[in-house]
Amino acid sequence: MELKVKTVVRIDGMKEALYLPAILTGLRITIGHFIRNIFGKRDVVTIEYPEVQRRISPRYRGRHRLTMREDGFIKCVACYMCETVCPAKCIHIESGEVEDKSVEKYPVVFDIDELRCVFCGLCVEACPKDAIRMDTGVVSMAYSSRDRFDFTRDLLRDDYHENEKTKFRTVPLPESPQEALPQSQGSLAD
């Protein structure tokens, strides 16, 4: 396969040094968009933002959320994978242990500093339990205080799919040891 090389001839002179042709080209494009927005109405370039929302791609990485299991417990097992892989170091997790036999540990603290986050999606890819996602579709995150960008575990919970049956609980505790270990055989020593 032969590559075709295109040579570009640069013209150096007073015409290029003044940037006048580039300025006039920019003004021509801006005035063209202005006239098309006022009189065109069929192919408007400007979006009237609060009333008209821009279509979001399914691959868009929005604000983070923590998912829940079917029984309403948080899926995160505090394995520190997302905190380890994060290039911006904006995720902070502290784990806690529970007497519950079905859950080894859970995140007591799960904080994401959205001001430091680069929205790379590596935390989503690293999570072995599919506990963290970035598919909320939240585009604009504008707040008047820096403290509002620190999302805690309770702010990251999955309100998107929440119903009365599966309420978010901070510590998952089953009713009995048999419920905690449904596949166990024999009796549990207390």
N, C-alpha and C positions, 0 to 999 in steps of 0.2 A: 504494500500500500504506500503510495507516494503522498507526502504531505505538500500541500500548497501553501506557500508563504506569500503573504501580501505585504508589500513594502509601502510605507506611508511617507509621503513627502511633506516635510514640515517647512512652512514658509515663515521665516523670521523677518520681521520688519516693523515699521511703525504701526501698521494696521493691527498686528497681533499684540504689540506691546501696550496699546491703549485699552485693550479688552472691549472696545466698543462693539464689534460684531457679536460677541458673546452676550453682552448686556442687552442689545437689541433683540437677539433671539429669545432670551429669557423673558423680556417684556412682551414679545409677540405671543409666546405660549401662555403667559399669565392673562393677558387681555382676551385671548381666545377662550380660555376656561371661564373667565368672567362673563363674557357674552353668551356662551353656551349655557351657563347656569341660570342666567336671567331669562333668556328667550327660548332656550331649547326644550326644557322640561322632559324630554324623552330619554336623554342620555346625560343626566346630571352627574357631575363629578363629585360634588360636595354631598356629604351625608348629614342630615339634620339629626345630630347624635342623640339627645335624650329621647326624642320621639321615635326615631328610626334606628334600630340596632343593626350593626354590621353583622353579616353572616359569619359565624365562627366555624373554622375547620374542625373536623372531629379529632385531628391530631394536635389541636391547640393545647398548650400546657397552661392551665389556669391555676387558681389557688389550690393548695393542698387540702385533702380531706382524709380522715381515717375511717375505714370501713368497719362494719360489724358482722358478726356471725349471725346465723339464723335465729339463735336463741337470745340475741340482743347484747352479747358480750363483745368487747372490742377484740378485733383480730390480732392486734399487735402483741407479740410475745417478748418484746424488748430484747431483741437479738443484737442490736447495735449495728446492723449491716448498713442501714441508711445513714447513720451518723458517721460511720467509717468511710463510706464512699463519697460523701458530700464534698465537692471541691471547695465550696465557700465556707465550710464548717459552720453552717447556720442551724443545724439540728442538734438539740441537746436532749438526751434521754437519761433518766434514772429509773432503774428497775426495782421492783419490790416482789417479795415472795408471798404466796398465799397458801393457806392450809389446804386449799382445794387441790385435789389430786389430778384433775383434768387440765389444769393450767399450771405450767411450771413457774412462770413469772409474768408480770404485766408491767406496763410503764406507769410508774407513779408520777413522773414528770415527762412530758413529751412536748417540747417547745420548738417552734420554727420561727426564726427571725426573717420575715419576708423582705426586709430591707437589704439583707446580705445575700439572699437567695438569688441565684442566677437562672433559675427555672430550666435547668439542664435535663431533669427527669431521671437522673441516675439513682435517686432514692427509690423511685417507683420500680425501676428495673432490678435493683438489688434486693428488694423485699421478698423473702421466700414465702410469706403467707398472704401476699396481695393485700396488705393492710393499709398501705398508703397509695393514694392516687392523686392525679392532677387533672381530673376531668370535670371540675365543677362548672366551667364555662364562665367564671367570674373574670371579666376583662379589666374593669376599672377598679383599682384599689387605691382610692385617694382619701386620706384621713388628715385631720388637722394636728394630730399628735403622733410622735414617734412610738409611743407605747402601744398604740392601736395595731402596729405591725408585728407585735410579738404574739403569735398564735399559740395558745396552750392546748393541751389535750382536749379540754371540753369545748373550745372554740373550733377545733378541727374535726369534731365528730360528724358523722354522716347524717345530717338532718335532711338530706335530699331524699333518702329512702326510708325515713323513720315513720313508724306508725305506733299505735297504742300498744300493740302486742310486743314489739321489739324496742323497748325503751333502752337508752344507753345507760349502762350501769358501770360504775368505776371499778368495783372489785367483783369479779365473777365468783359467786359462791353457790354451789348446787345444794339441794335440799338434803341429800343423803350420800353416804359413801358409795352406794350402788349406782347412784346417778352420776357420781364423779368418775367412776371407772366401770362403764357398762360392759366391757369385754373381760373384766377380771373374773377369775375362777377361784372359789374358796372364799373364806372370810377375811376381812381386813383387821389387822391387829391395831388396836387403839393405843 
